[in-house]
Amino acid sequence: MMKRRTILLKLEYCGTDFVGWQMQANHRTVQGELADKLRLFLRHDVKITGSGRTDSGVHALAQYANFETNSAFRPVDIIHKLNLLLPKDIAVLECREVADHFDSRRDAIQRTYRYKICERPNAVDREFSWVLRKRYDISHLRRLSELIKTSRHFDNFCKTKSRRENNNCIIYESRWIRRGGFLVYEISANRFLHHMVRLLVGAMIAVLEGLISDEHFELILKNKIDEKAKYIAPACGLYLAEVGYERGSL
């Protein structure tokens, strides 16, 4: 019998028609599709660990996932077979063998999310961005995003039922850029809370729309008041863009 091996995949997917990454009974999920297709040719059940649990409608440009197998299939065979079997809204970009102890979720030290806002009427990208059809003051957005870099406690920017004792996150990058008719927000951190990025984006846009003041945004952000952020950006504009690991761990 072949030695048991740990295989790592790098994936991208369009989240529009999935209820998220994590397997759920009677629902279409990315993890579920992967498990089903791997089972077809590996001839055994697989437990797949993903680097992040994207929600319903959220996309990924760089989702990592690992599983164990004692099959003789080489990584080049696995990636070939998976891309033949998987639906068109999932693609395997890389496949390699890694150390037995490797865990895509626990070993990740940094994740980057990207959020896209379309500033013009758009029929093509409406499932891949938040179409707002107006031009925003990017310098104002950048001032707000700088405040996020100075924060650590994000109790007010997570889904209520997912709040934990420790909702601290270390923010490495928080910035807005304008590119090709889109406003793009990029944020990197050691961890993220449920709905955190969408709530941050929603709150920043709410400031520019005059729904809340800059001062109120900062009070919520700094936990100076116990008020959960209530403006949430739609899932269609959010992407898991990058996952970082310690050098030499892959």
Backbone as a ProteinNet text record, in pm:
[ID]
protein_1_A
[PRIMARY]
MMKRRTILLKLEYCGTDFVGWQMQANHRTVQGELADKLRLFLRHDVKITGSGRTDSGVHALAQYANFETNSAFRPVDIIHKLNLLLPKDIAVLECREVADHFDSRRDAIQRTYRYKICERPNAVDREFSWVLRKRYDISHLRRLSELIKTSRHFDNFCKTKSRRENNNCIIYESRWIRRGGFLVYEISANRFLHHMVRLLVGAMIAVLEGLISDEHFELILKNKIDEKAKYIAPACGLYLAEVGYERGSL
[TERTIARY]
84.5	0	87.8	44.8	119.5	118.1	226.4	233.6	127.7	68.9	-31	36.7	-18.5	41.7	-57.4	-4	-87.4	-71.9	-184.8	-187.1	-248.6	-186.2	-233.5	-280.2	-399	-454.2	-463.2	-443.9	-473.8	-587.3	-696	-817.2	-860.5	-936.4	-1015.4	-1157.3	-1254.1	-1392.4	-1480.9	-1585.8	-1691.6	-1795.8	-1820	-1907.5	-2055.7	-2093.4	-2231.5	-2332.9	-2305.7	-2402.9	-2371.7	-2285.4	-2254.5	-2311.1	-2346	-2387.1	-2265.8	-2148.5	-2023.8	-1925.2	-1811.9	-1708.5	-1748.8	-1794.6	-1808.9	-1924.1	-1895.6	-1993	-2119.2	-2234.3	-2363.9	-2456.8	-2532.9	-2624	-2727.7	-2748.7	-2852.8	-2827.7	-2702.4	-2666.9	-2539.9	-2527.4	-2409.3	-2299	-2186.2	-2072.3	-1945.3	-1843.7	-1716.4	-1649.6	-1647.1	-1586.8	-1658	-1789.9	-1867.1	-1836.3	-1826.3	-1792.1	-1654.4	-1559.7	-1424.3	-1423.6	-1490.7	-1493.6	-1557.4	-1665.4	-1733.6	-1644.2	-1576	-1495.2	-1367.6	-1307.3	-1188.7	-1224.1	-1339.9	-1383.5	-1397.9	-1435.1	-1457.7	-1333.6	-1217.1	-1097.5	-998.7	-1006	-919.9	-975.1	-1106.2	-1174.6	-1177.6	-1175.6	-1195.4	-1246.9	-1311.9	-1359.5	-1240.8	-1256.6	-1149.6	-1204	-1121.6	-1152.9	-1071.8	-1140.8	-1074	-1073.8	-955.5	-940.7	-908.3	-990.6	-968.7	-902.9	-835.3	-765.2	-861	-981.8	-1080.7	-1219.4	-1318.9	-1457.5	-1530	-1530.1	-1600.9	-1751.3	-1826.8	-1971.8	-2040	-2169.6	-2251.7	-2229.5	-2199.4	-2181.5	-2044.6	-1954.8	-1819.4	-1727.3	-1639.5	-1549.4	-1410.9	-1329.9	-1191.8	-1098.4	-987.1	-879.4	-765.7	-759.6	-650.3	-697	-781.7	-821.5	-729.5	-674.8	-590.7	-669.2	-646.1	-715.6	-626.4	-621.9	-539.3	-624.3	-576.6	-641.5	-535.9	-569.9	-478.6	-524.8	-429.6	-460.5	-344	-373.7	-267.1	-267.1	-329.2	-332.2	-196.1	-176.9	-50.4	-53.9	-165.1	-175.6	-75.1	-3.1	89.2	10.1	68.4	-1.2	-44.8	37.1	1.7	-119.7	-135.8	-253.3	-377.9	-360.6	-473.9	-530.1	-442.4	-490.3	-558.3	-504.8	-563.9	-703.6	-715.9	-844.7	-947.8	-906.1	-1000.2	-1054.2	-968	-1013.5	-1101.1	-1091.3	-1183.3	-1320.3	-1320.6	-1443.8	-1519.6	-1448.8	-1512.9	-1599.6	-1703.8	-1784.7	-1703.4	-1755.8	-1679.4	-1656.3	-1730	-1709	-1606.6	-1532.5	-1417.6	-1300.4	-1182.5	-1061.1	-948.6	-874.5	-756.7	-636.5	-566.8	-453.9	-320.9	-307.9	-183.7	-216.6	-126.3	-139.8	0.2	23.4	155.7	144.8	247.6	255.4	328.7	275.9	335.3	360.4	421.5	453	325.3	336.4	219.9	143.9	213.4	150	85.9	98.1	50.4	-101	-149.5	-292.1	-319.8	-399.4	-423.6	-479.3	-562.5	-625.3	-534.6	-489.1	-412	-274.6	-215.3	-80.9	-78.5	-194.2	-199.3	-167.4	-80	-41.7	-98.9	-149.2	-204.3	-303.2	-412.7	-510	-539	-563.9	-597.2	-730.6	-819.4	-946.9	-950.3	-1022.8	-1037	-1186.1	-1226.2	-1366	-1374.1	-1462	-1472.3	-1606	-1596.5	-1713.6	-1706.9	-1815	-1820	-1882.2	-1814.2	-1858.3	-1939.9	-1972.2	-2052.5	-2160	-2265	-2362.6	-2291.1	-2324.8	-2249.5	-2340.9	-2351.9	-2434.3	-2352.4	-2221.5	-2136.8	-2085.7	-2045.5	-1978.6	-2069.8	-2200.6	-2290.8	-2287.2	-2243.2	-2230.2	-2090.8	-2003.7	-1865.3	-1821.6	-1915.1	-1884.4	-2013.8	-1997.9	-2112.2	-2127.4	-2232.9	-2252.1	-2324.6	-2251.1	-2306.8	-2328.4	-2268.3	-2297.5	-2269.4	-2173	-2134.4	-1989.1	-1927	-1785.9	-1770.9	-1692	-1674.5	-1541.1	-1533	-1411.4	-1312.8	-1215.4	-1123.4	-1032.4	-1003.5	-920.1	-992.5	-1123.6	-1204.4	-1204.5	-1222.3	-1219.1	-1083	-977.8	-843.1	-822.1	-878.7	-867.6	-938.4	-1053.4	-1127.4	-1052	-992.4	-920.6	-794.9	-734.6	-619.1	-659.3	-779.1	-827.5	-837.8	-876.5	-891.1	-756.7	-648.9	-514.7	-472.9	-531.6	-493.6	-581	-678.2	-770.7	-726.4	-770.1	-739.2	-863	-963.2	-1080	-1199.4	-1248.4	-1351.8	-1485.1	-1515.4	-1641.5	-1762.8	-1755.8	-1870.2	-1876.9	-1778.3	-1775.1	-1772.4	-1857.1	-1875	-2020.1	-2065.1	-2201.9	-2227	-2337.1	-2363.6	-2347.4	-2404.8	-2401.5	-2262.8	-2169.8	-2034.6	-1935.5	-1981.9	-1890.6	-1825.5	-1696.9	-1621.6	-1566.6	-1504.9	-1442.8	-1332.1	-1260.1	-1150.4	-1178.6	-1219.5	-1244.1	-1133	-1012.6	-898.1	-840.4	-802.8	-738.3	-623.5	-512.9	-399.5	-408.9	-428.6	-444.1	-307.8	-266.7	-137.6	-151.2	-263.6	-284.8	-433	-464.4	-602.7	-594.9	-638.4	-620.2	-726	-752.4	-840.2	-756.2	-787.1	-725.8	-836	-811	-905.2	-838.3	-909.6	-847.9	-954.6	-940.3	-1026.2	-1174.6	-1216	-1357.8	-1411.1	-1321.9	-1360.8	-1287.6	-1356	-1291.9	-1262.8	-1140.1	-1101.3	-1045.3	-1102.2	-1053.4	-977.4	-855.9	-774.9	-740.5	-761	-730.5	-663.7	-552	-477.1	-471.1	-486.5	-484	-444.6	-414.9	-382.1	-506.1	-623.7	-749.6	-863.4	-977.6	-1095.8	-1215.7	-1310.3	-1433.1	-1543.4	-1650.1	-1760.9	-1824.6	-1825.9	-1883.5	-1801.4	-1682.8	-1604.1	-1572.3	-1523.6	-1484.3	-1605.7	-1713.3	-1834.2	-1893.9	-1884	-1933.4	-1844	-1713.2	-1621.5	-1646	-1658.2	-1684.1	-1819.4	-1920.9	-2053.5	-2053.8	-1978.9	-1972.5	-1899.9	-1790.3	-1717	-1801.7	-1874	-1962.2	-2076	-2125.1	-2231	-2184.5	-2057.1	-2002	-2007.7	-1963.2	-1961.9	-2102.4	-2198.3	-2337	-2407.9	-2338.3	-2397.2	-2490.2	-2484.4	-2571.5	-2517.5	-2385.1	-2320.8	-2203.6	-2160.9	-2051.1	-1916.7	-1811.1	-1675.8	-1651.9	-1698.9	-1678.1	-1750.6	-1872.7	-1949.6	-1883.5	-1833.3	-1760.3	-1642	-1567.1	-1450.4	-1491.2	-1601.5	-1648.9	-1684.6	-1752	-1787.4	-1660.6	-1569.9	-1446.5	-1358.7	-1351.4	-1264.7	-1334.7	-1458.1	-1534.5	-1561.9	-1571.6	-1604.5	-1753.8	-1831.6	-1973.9	-2006.6	-2103.1	-2143.5	-2255.5	-2214.3	-2310.7	-2256.8	-2327.2	-2282.7	-2300.9	-2200.3	-2211.7	-2330	-2413.1	-2536.8	-2541.4	-2445.9	-2444	-2347.2	-2398.6	-2315.3	-2314.2	-2195.7	-2180.8	-2222.1	-2279.1	-2321.8	-2204.5	-2232.7	-2128	-2062.4	-2134.2	-2085.1	-1955	-1922.2	-1800	-1678.2	-1693.1	-1584.2	-1508	-1374.5	-1286.3	-1182.7	-1162.7	-1044.8	-930.6	-838	-738.1	-604.9	-559.8	-429.4	-431.5	-349	-326.4	-176.1	-122.4	20.9	56.3	169.3	220.9	367.8	415.2	556.4	643.9	753.3	846.6	897.8	892	939.9	835.9	713.2	612.2	539.6	546.6	480.8	580.6
-120	0	124.8	221.7	346.9	419.5	490.5	575.3	686.3	718.8	824.9	959.7	1039.9	1167.2	1281	1402.5	1522.9	1600.3	1627.6	1698	1836.7	1937.1	2074.4	2123.1	2183	2242	2393.4	2464	2606.4	2622.4	2687.2	2694.7	2837.7	2855.4	2976.4	2932.9	3014.8	2980.5	3104.7	3093.4	3193.3	3149.1	3231.6	3190.8	3212.8	3265.3	3305.2	3195.5	3074.5	2965.5	2868.6	2908.7	2826.3	2891.6	2810.5	2866.1	2889.9	2879.6	2904.4	2792.2	2803.1	2700.8	2574.7	2589.2	2476.5	2384.7	2254.1	2153.7	2164.5	2159.2	2161.7	2062.8	1989.3	1889.8	1956.9	1897.4	1941.7	2081	2125.3	2253.7	2237.4	2322.3	2317.6	2402.1	2338.2	2407.4	2370.8	2455.7	2429.6	2306.4	2299	2184.1	2054.4	2060.8	1943.2	1896.8	1991.1	1955.2	1890.3	1947.3	1890.3	1747.8	1729.4	1597.7	1494	1532	1439.3	1398.8	1495.1	1465.7	1390.2	1421	1345.9	1200.8	1178.5	1043.4	956.4	1018	942.7	868.6	935	867.1	822.4	879.3	830.4	702.1	682.8	562.5	555.5	671.4	675.3	814.1	825.4	954.2	1040.7	1171.5	1263.5	1370	1407.3	1520.1	1638.4	1741.9	1857.1	1974.3	2030.8	2148.6	2268.8	2373.5	2494.6	2603.8	2695.1	2804.1	2910.2	2915.7	3012.9	2968.7	3006.6	2969	3086.8	3091.8	3199.1	3176	3286.3	3279.4	3263.1	3246.7	3235.6	3356	3329.5	3435.7	3498.2	3460.8	3518.2	3435.8	3503.8	3440.2	3417	3337.5	3316.1	3315.4	3385.5	3383.4	3294.1	3267.4	3186.1	3119.5	3019.5	2937.4	2815.4	2785.5	2666	2559.7	2434.5	2323.7	2200.4	2129.6	2008.8	1887.7	1771.3	1645.2	1535.3	1422.4	1308.4	1196.4	1125.3	1011.4	912.8	785.8	686.7	634.5	710.7	672	698.5	640.4	655.9	772.6	844.5	954.3	1065.3	1106.9	1219.1	1350.2	1457.1	1586.9	1629.1	1602	1640.5	1563	1439.1	1360.7	1412.4	1448.5	1495.5	1625.3	1720.6	1848.6	1828.8	1738	1711.6	1650.8	1550.1	1482.9	1575.6	1651.8	1742.5	1846.7	1905.6	2009	1953.1	1823.1	1758.8	1735.3	1701.7	1661.7	1776.6	1877.1	1986.1	2072.4	2134.4	2227.8	2349.9	2424.4	2534.7	2650.9	2654.8	2766	2734.8	2624.3	2593.4	2554.4	2607.9	2569.3	2541.7	2434.1	2403	2463.1	2553.4	2624.6	2555.1	2494.6	2427.2	2304.4	2207.4	2087.1	2038.7	2012.4	1965.1	1880.6	1802.7	1725.3	1809.7	1809.7	1890.1	1801	1859.7	1784.5	1729.7	1615.5	1547.3	1633.5	1718.7	1797.3	1926.1	1954.1	2081.3	2092.5	2211	2238.8	2375.4	2377.8	2501.5	2613.5	2580.2	2683.3	2724.9	2628.3	2663	2719.1	2679	2724.2	2858.1	2908.5	3038.4	3150	3239.8	3351.7	3484.6	3487.3	3611.5	3578.4	3653.7	3642.3	3780.9	3786.9	3913.3	3899	3993.9	3999.6	4124.3	4114.3	4225.4	4249.3	4376.3	4408.3	4505.6	4475.6	4555.6	4629	4758.2	4842.4	4900.1	4883.8	4939.8	5078.1	5174.7	5314.5	5358.6	5266.5	5301.4	5195	5224.5	5119.4	5002.8	4882.4	4766	4644.2	4586.1	4466.5	4338.2	4347.7	4228.7	4186.4	4284.3	4252.9	4262.2	4261	4281.6	4165.7	4046.3	3933.8	3926.9	4019.5	4016.8	4148.2	4237.8	4365.2	4426.9	4523.6	4601.1	4719.7	4719	4823.4	4941.4	5050.6	5168.3	5286.5	5280.4	5374.5	5520.8	5543.6	5682.1	5685.5	5798.7	5815.4	5869.5	5798.9	5835.6	5905.9	5978.1	6049.8	5949.4	5908.7	5804.7	5854.4	5983.5	6035.6	6022.7	6041.3	6023.6	5876.5	5786.3	5642.6	5601.2	5659.9	5625.5	5670.8	5784.7	5830.1	5731.3	5684.3	5587.5	5454.4	5413.5	5285.2	5291.2	5409.3	5424.8	5404.3	5446.9	5425.1	5276.3	5198.5	5053.9	4991	5041.8	4987.7	5008.6	5107.3	5136.6	5061.5	4986.6	4916.4	4771.9	4716.9	4577.1	4497.3	4565.4	4496.5	4519.9	4413.4	4428.5	4365.2	4379.2	4326.7	4381.4	4507.1	4570.1	4540.5	4468.3	4439.2	4288.8	4216.7	4074.9	4039.2	3934.3	3887.6	3855	3900.7	3890.2	3749.1	3650.2	3514	3451	3515.8	3460.1	3531.3	3625	3694.9	3596.1	3616.7	3530.5	3615.3	3546.1	3619.7	3710.1	3662.1	3740.1	3769.1	3892.1	3933.7	4027.3	4004.9	4086.8	4039.5	4134.1	4104.9	4203.3	4153.9	4241	4275.8	4403.6	4449	4487.9	4421.3	4452	4555.1	4554.3	4648.2	4679.5	4803.4	4846.9	4965.3	4947.4	5054.4	5047.4	5163.7	5175.2	5216.2	5155.4	5196.4	5207.2	5285.3	5296.1	5233.1	5137.7	5064.7	5028.1	5081.4	5040.6	5055.9	5165.9	5187.5	5125.8	5066.4	5004.4	5069.1	5079.5	5107.4	4973.2	4952.2	4823.4	4845.6	4774	4779	4650.8	4663.9	4548.1	4555.3	4444.3	4437.8	4305.3	4311.9	4192.8	4189.2	4070.2	4055.4	3913	3892.6	3757.9	3669.7	3732.5	3658.7	3754.2	3699.4	3780	3718.1	3803.6	3760	3747.1	3678.3	3654	3786.4	3812	3932.6	4058.6	4046	4163.1	4255.2	4200.7	4285.3	4353.7	4281.2	4339.2	4447.7	4431.2	4534.2	4657.7	4637.4	4751.4	4831.4	4760.5	4829.2	4900.5	4831.8	4892.8	5018.4	5015.8	5132.6	5248.5	5219.3	5327.5	5393.9	5313.6	5370.7	5447.9	5399.4	5470.3	5608.9	5621.4	5752.8	5846.7	5797	5882.3	5914.6	5829.2	5854.8	5945.3	5982.5	6070.4	6000.5	5866.3	5790.8	5788	5791.1	5806.3	5903.2	5964.2	6060	5989.4	6059.4	6007.9	5976.8	6065.8	6049.7	5926.2	5903.8	5787.1	5657.6	5659.4	5543.6	5510.3	5611.6	5588.9	5538.1	5587.8	5541	5392.2	5352.2	5210.2	5126.9	5178.4	5106.1	5088.5	5190.1	5187.6	5128.9	5077.4	5020.1	5120.9	5248.3	5349.4	5344.9	5284.2	5261.9	5117.3	5060.5	4922.4	4923.2	4937.1	4945.2	4866.3	4762.7	4680.5	4754.4	4746.4	4805.7	4742.2	4825.1	4772	4780.7	4848.4	4858.2	4752.7	4661.4	4551.3	4550.5	4542.8	4536	4397.8	4386.6	4255.8	4162	4031.9	3930	3927.5	3967.7	3951.3	4024.1	4128	4204.5	4156.9	4051	4009.4	3889.4	3895.7	3788.8	3755.5	3626.8	3583.6	3587.6	3682.5	3710.9	3640.7	3630.4	3569	3507.5	3403.2	3343.4	3326.5	3374	3367.2	3261.8	3195.2	3094.1	3125.1	3070.3	3086.3	3035.4	3107.2	3065.1	2924.2	2839.3	2702.9	2603.1	2651.7	2559.2	2487.8	2545.9	2482.8	2398
0	0	0	-78.1	-85.3	49.4	76.6	195.1	186.4	300.4	302.3	278.7	189.5	151	172.8	191.2	200.1	70	6	-121.2	-100.8	-158.7	-148.3	-285.5	-286.7	-408.1	-393.3	-502.2	-509.6	-609.8	-566.5	-647	-670.6	-778.1	-792.1	-825	-782.9	-815.3	-816.7	-893.2	-896.6	-794.9	-693.5	-584.7	-608.8	-723.8	-749.1	-720.4	-765.7	-753.9	-640.2	-548.1	-431.2	-305.4	-206.7	-77.1	12.2	-45.4	26.7	6.9	77.6	70.9	145.2	267.8	359.7	320.9	326.7	290.5	376.4	310.9	378.3	309.8	389.1	333.3	243.9	127	32.9	-25	-20.2	-80	-163.3	-264.3	-350.5	-288.3	-256.8	-197.7	-273.7	-260.4	-327.7	-266.3	-134.5	-66	-105.2	-115.6	-153.7	-295	-388.1	-527.2	-534.4	-461.8	-461.2	-407.1	-292.9	-230.4	-322.8	-389	-479.8	-596.4	-655.3	-773.9	-737.1	-622.6	-578.9	-550.5	-491.6	-458.1	-583.8	-694.4	-817.7	-865.1	-854.2	-906.9	-799.4	-679.9	-572.2	-511.1	-525.8	-475.7	-323.6	-258.6	-114	-76.1	38.4	87.9	127.7	112.9	151.2	244.8	341.2	428.9	379.5	334.1	273	370.2	393.4	479.3	392.7	401.4	323.3	405.1	337	406.6	457.9	404.6	449	409.6	490.1	462.9	398.7	267.5	199.4	208.7	219.1	233.5	97.9	104.7	-15.6	-106.8	-234.6	-332.4	-338.8	-246	-242.5	-332.8	-403.4	-498.8	-436.8	-505.2	-460.2	-580.2	-565.6	-664.7	-618.8	-488.4	-432.8	-303.6	-318.8	-204.6	-200.9	-85	-70.3	5.2	-31	34.5	32.4	143.7	150.7	188.3	148	181.4	183.8	242	249.8	157.4	100.8	15.6	18.1	-3.7	-21.5	-164.6	-253.8	-395.5	-459.5	-576	-649	-747	-753.7	-849	-817.1	-920.4	-906.5	-903.6	-847.8	-849.4	-989.2	-1090.6	-1227	-1274.8	-1227.3	-1263.4	-1191.5	-1064.6	-984.7	-1041.7	-1073.8	-1126.6	-1261.9	-1343.8	-1474.5	-1460.1	-1376.5	-1359.1	-1294.6	-1194.9	-1130.4	-1227.7	-1307.5	-1400	-1511.4	-1537.5	-1631.1	-1568.2	-1438.7	-1370.7	-1305.7	-1259.6	-1185.5	-1276.7	-1220.3	-1299.9	-1340.4	-1435.7	-1494	-1398.4	-1286.2	-1192.6	-1084.3	-1099	-1012.9	-1101.9	-1074.3	-1146.9	-1048.1	-1071	-989.7	-1060	-992.3	-1051.3	-1025.3	-907	-869.1	-785.6	-788.3	-706.3	-671.9	-543.7	-502.7	-376.3	-351.5	-228	-123.7	-0.2	107.1	229	331	452.5	517.3	581.5	638.2	737.5	809.7	915.8	864.2	733.1	679.1	690.1	730.4	743	680.2	574.8	499.6	585.6	681.4	764.2	879.5	960.1	1079.9	1046.8	935.1	901.1	827.6	788.9	720.7	819.1	780.5	868.3	819.8	698.2	644.1	532.8	531.1	423	367.7	238.7	173.8	102.4	130.7	59.3	-27.3	-136	-230.1	-252.9	-251	-277.9	-395.2	-492.8	-614.8	-620.5	-646.3	-667.1	-807.9	-882.3	-1018.2	-1012.1	-1070.8	-1062.4	-1184	-1271.7	-1389.2	-1409.7	-1486	-1518.7	-1584.7	-1544.3	-1592.3	-1598.3	-1716.4	-1732.4	-1722.9	-1748.2	-1755.4	-1618.6	-1536.4	-1409.3	-1287.6	-1306.8	-1193.2	-1094.1	-1137.6	-1045.3	-983.4	-1023	-976.2	-912.8	-890.8	-825.8	-774.2	-685.1	-635.6	-729.7	-810.5	-910.9	-846.3	-824.4	-757	-851.6	-970.1	-1078	-1043.5	-955.9	-927.6	-885.5	-906	-874.4	-731.6	-650.5	-510.5	-489	-379.7	-340.9	-281.4	-361.1	-316	-203.6	-199.1	-90.4	43.8	41.8	162.9	205.4	109.3	138.3	194.3	141.6	190	333.5	370.1	509.4	602.6	559.5	641.1	650.2	540.1	541	627.1	639.2	727.5	873.2	909.2	1045.9	1077.6	978.2	998.3	1033.3	974.7	1002.5	1147.1	1213.5	1352.4	1452.8	1404.7	1494.1	1515.1	1627.5	1660.6	1699.3	1754.5	1809.8	1717.7	1653.7	1552.6	1594.9	1725.3	1777.8	1703	1661.8	1595.6	1446.1	1394.3	1251.3	1225.4	1296.4	1267.7	1291.7	1225.3	1240.6	1387.3	1441	1585.5	1637.7	1569.6	1621.4	1614.4	1540.6	1529.5	1620.9	1701.9	1792.5	1888.6	1913	2004.2	2118.6	2215.1	2325.2	2273.1	2172.2	2116.1	1969.6	1941.4	1803.9	1755.1	1805	1766.5	1633	1550.6	1422.2	1403.9	1351	1318.7	1170.4	1140.5	1002.1	945.9	838.8	775.8	664.7	594.8	484.9	473.8	443.6	421.9	327.5	203.9	105.7	-4.6	-62	-178.6	-299.8	-414.2	-540.2	-645.4	-749.1	-860.9	-982.2	-1042.6	-1153.9	-1257.5	-1377.9	-1489.7	-1467.1	-1407.4	-1384	-1256	-1178	-1051.2	-934.7	-823.9	-696.2	-632.8	-588.1	-531.4	-391.3	-295.9	-158.1	-129.7	-76.9	-40.6	107.9	174.9	317.4	348.3	421.9	463.1	614.9	671.6	816.7	852.8	979.8	1024.5	1029.9	1047.5	1051.1	1021.2	984.5	957.7	1028	1065.4	1128.7	1024.1	1060.9	969.8	926.1	795.4	735	761.9	818.6	858.4	740.3	630.1	516.5	455.9	439.7	380.7	469.9	600.4	692.9	691.8	680.1	671.1	543.7	430.8	303.6	309.2	359.8	369.3	454.4	564.5	653	586.7	515.3	448.4	340.1	263.6	161.4	227.5	341.1	413.7	457.2	493.6	529.7	409.4	294.2	175.3	126	158.2	120.7	221.5	330	429.9	527.1	531.4	620.5	763.2	775.7	905.9	889.4	998.4	991.9	1006	968.7	988.6	1136.2	1220.5	1365	1416.7	1367.9	1412.4	1365.5	1242.2	1189.8	1280.4	1319.9	1405.3	1543.3	1596.6	1727.2	1723	1615	1599.6	1582.4	1500.1	1469.9	1592.9	1674.5	1792.6	1915.9	1895.6	2006.4	2117.8	2079.4	2179	2213.6	2124.5	2150.3	2114.6	2184.3	2158.2	2054.6	1929.8	1819.7	1701.1	1664.6	1553.5	1421	1333.8	1200.8	1128	1065.4	1005.7	854.3	793.6	648.2	594.4	513.2	463.9	311.6	254.2	108.9	60	-59.3	-110.4	-134.7	-126.8	-138.5	-275.8	-379.6	-516.9	-545.2	-466.9	-493.4	-418.2	-336.2	-246.8	-301.2	-289.6	-336.6	-228.8	-204.9	-130.8	-230.7	-211.9	-314.7	-293.9	-169	-139.9	-1.8	15.6	147.8	163.8	276.2	298.8	402.5	378.3	469.5	502.5	611.8	647.2	533.6	509.3	404.6	436.1	336.1	351.1	398.4	431.3	480.8	368.1	245.9	130	51.2
[MASK]
++++++++++++++++++++++++++++++++++++++++++++++++++++++++++++++++++++++++++++++++++++++++++++++++++++++++++++++++++++++++++++++++++++++++++++++++++++++++++++++++++++++++++++++++++++++++++++++++++++++++++++++++++++++++++++++++++++++++++++++++++++++++++

